[in-house]
Amino acid sequence: VLAAVSEFPGALRFADPELRSCKPFVLALFQRRACTLKYPVEELWEDRDFVLQAVQIQSSAFQAASAAFRGDPEIAMLAVQRHGYTLQFASTELRAEKKIVLAAVRQ
């Protein structure tokens, strides 16, 4: 399945929700750049460990995280240090944090 989805990332939307909720599987797809952010089950975006790992792999994963994690300073900093444009997805409070804004600008 990993190989098939790597070839055609959109195929993940047809996969069983159990497979789309499997952290190691989804993270492996992110590593291969073979997964769009909309196909993993929503519950994964509410799992802090998953979000941290996903953002480390693809900073764009920050935009799919739950609002609580878009307001998490550690996760936001990780995202903006990789790609400054992700600052736009941070909470209003974090977009006003000097340290986080400076990290984003440096990118």
Backbone torsions as a table, in degrees:
resi	resn	phi	psi	omega
1	VAL	NA	-40.3	179.5
2	LEU	-57.2	-44.2	-180.0
3	ALA	-65.5	-41.8	-179.4
4	ALA	-64.0	-45.3	-179.6
5	VAL	-69.9	-30.7	176.3
6	SER	-63.3	-36.1	179.1
7	GLU	-76.4	-38.2	-178.3
8	PHE	-135.6	86.7	-175.0
9	PRO	-54.8	-32.1	-180.0
10	GLY	-63.7	-17.2	-179.7
11	ALA	-64.6	-22.0	-179.1
12	LEU	-60.9	-28.9	-179.3
13	ARG	-64.3	-21.1	179.8
14	PHE	-93.3	-6.5	-177.8
15	ALA	-72.9	156.2	177.1
16	ASP	-58.1	140.1	178.9
17	PRO	-55.8	-29.6	178.4
18	GLU	-62.9	-40.4	178.1
19	LEU	-70.4	-39.3	179.4
20	ARG	-71.3	-11.1	177.6
21	SER	-105.1	4.6	-179.9
22	CYS	-83.0	106.6	-176.0
23	LYS	-52.1	-53.6	-177.6
24	PRO	-59.3	-37.7	-179.8
25	PHE	-65.7	-49.5	-178.3
26	VAL	-65.2	-40.4	178.8
27	LEU	-65.2	-36.4	176.4
28	ALA	-63.5	-37.7	176.7
29	LEU	-66.5	-41.1	176.9
30	PHE	-60.3	-40.0	-179.9
31	GLN	-61.3	-36.1	-179.7
32	ARG	-86.3	2.1	-176.0
33	ARG	57.4	34.6	-174.3
34	ALA	-113.6	24.5	-177.6
35	CYS	-144.1	128.2	174.0
36	THR	-84.7	158.1	-173.0
37	LEU	-69.4	-18.0	-174.6
38	LYS	-85.6	-11.0	-174.1
39	TYR	-90.2	-29.2	175.0
40	PRO	-63.1	149.9	-179.3
41	VAL	-63.2	150.0	-175.6
42	GLU	-57.7	-34.0	-177.8
43	GLU	-60.3	-30.8	178.3
44	LEU	-62.7	-35.0	-178.9
45	TRP	-73.8	-4.3	176.2
46	GLU	-105.6	6.2	-179.2
47	ASP	-103.7	112.5	-174.2
48	ARG	-58.4	-43.8	-179.6
49	ASP	-61.0	-44.4	178.1
50	PHE	-61.6	-46.9	-178.3
51	VAL	-60.9	-44.7	177.9
52	LEU	-57.5	-47.4	-179.8
53	GLN	-65.9	-41.4	-179.3
54	ALA	-63.8	-41.8	-180.0
55	VAL	-68.0	-34.0	176.4
56	GLN	-64.4	-33.6	-179.5
57	ILE	-81.2	-50.2	-178.9
58	GLN	-135.8	110.3	-178.6
59	SER	-59.9	-26.1	179.2
60	SER	-63.6	-17.0	177.4
61	ALA	-62.2	-21.2	179.9
62	PHE	-57.1	-36.2	-178.1
63	GLN	-68.1	-23.3	-178.8
64	ALA	-90.7	-10.1	-178.7
65	ALA	-65.6	157.3	177.2
66	SER	-64.0	160.3	-179.0
67	ALA	-56.6	-36.5	179.7
68	ALA	-60.3	-39.5	-178.9
69	PHE	-80.5	-24.2	174.3
70	ARG	-73.5	-10.8	174.4
71	GLY	-105.6	7.5	-180.0
72	ASP	-88.6	116.2	-176.0
73	PRO	-57.2	-38.5	-179.4
74	GLU	-65.8	-45.7	-178.8
75	ILE	-68.7	-42.5	179.0
76	ALA	-61.8	-43.9	179.7
77	MET	-61.5	-43.5	178.2
78	LEU	-58.8	-44.4	-178.7
79	ALA	-65.4	-48.9	-175.8
80	VAL	-71.4	-26.7	176.4
81	GLN	-68.8	-28.5	178.7
82	ARG	-83.3	-44.2	179.5
83	HIS	-148.1	113.9	-176.2
84	GLY	-58.5	-28.9	-178.0
85	TYR	-61.8	-20.3	-178.5
86	THR	-69.4	-10.4	176.6
87	LEU	-54.6	-33.2	-178.3
88	GLN	-61.2	-20.3	-178.6
89	PHE	-94.4	-7.4	179.6
90	ALA	-72.4	159.7	177.9
91	SER	-63.1	161.0	179.1
92	THR	-56.1	-41.4	-179.1
93	GLU	-62.6	-43.1	-178.3
94	LEU	-73.5	-28.3	176.5
95	ARG	-69.0	-13.6	177.3
96	ALA	-99.0	-5.4	-179.9
97	GLU	-76.3	117.8	-176.8
98	LYS	-54.4	-46.1	-177.1
99	LYS	-60.3	-42.4	-178.2
100	ILE	-72.7	-41.2	178.8
101	VAL	-64.1	-43.2	178.6
102	LEU	-61.3	-40.6	178.0
103	ALA	-63.0	-38.6	179.3
104	ALA	-67.5	-42.8	-178.5
105	VAL	-65.2	-33.8	179.9
106	ARG	-66.8	-16.3	179.4
107	GLN	-90.1	NA	NA
